[in-house]
């Protein structure tokens, strides 16, 4: 992933509407993996519409990517 917040936002802007998988650190030695569609990007965060029945949407900040707290993979 890019090394600045602006570069991360630009890269995500190019993938709005595409399927993504988000792997997030959920605490001590816990990892959650969620799949969904990248719906929108905002100046400081982006929104993923999830496929899971329990959650409708999740938002993440660009700093989560920069600090490696989450990993995003674009799927076909």
N, C-alpha and C positions, 0 to 999 in steps of 0.2 A: 504494500500500500504506500501511497505518497507520504512525504515527510512533513507536510504542513496542513493546517486545518482547511485552508482555501483549496489546496490541491485535492484533498479528500472530498470536499463538497462538489467540486467540478467533476470528479470521477463518478460520484454517486448520481449527479444530475444527468449524466449520460445513460444511466441504467434505470431511470424511473419507469415503473410499469413492468419490470422484469422480475422473474422468480429469484429469490435469494434464500440462502441458509445462513442463519446467524448462530454462532457458537459463542456463548457468553459465560464468563466466570460468575457463578452465583454464590460465592462464598468460599469458605475453606475447603479446598479439594473437591468442589462441586462445580460441574459444568452442565449448562443447559443448552440444548440444541433445538432451535425452532426454525420452521420453514414458512415462507410466505411470499408476499409481493411487496416490493419497494414502492410505496404509494406516493410519497412526497418528501421534498427536502425543504428545510427552512434555514435561516442564517446560522443557527447553533445546534440544530438536531434534525433527524430524519425519522420518518414513520414507516413501519413495516406492518402490513395487514397480514395477520397470521392465519394459518390453516387450522390451527388447534381449535377445538370446540370450546375450551375454557377461556380463551383470550381472543378478543377481537383485533386489537392493535397493540403494538409496542413501539415506544420511541426510544431512540438512542442518541447520544451526542457524538459529535465528530471526535471529541477527545477520547472517547472509549476506544475508537479505532487507533488513534495516535498512541495511546498508552498500552495497547494490546490487551485491553480488557474484553474486547469482543473481536471476533474474526468473521468476516463476511465472504461468502462464496456465491457467485452468480451461477445459477443453474439454468439449463435449457428447458 
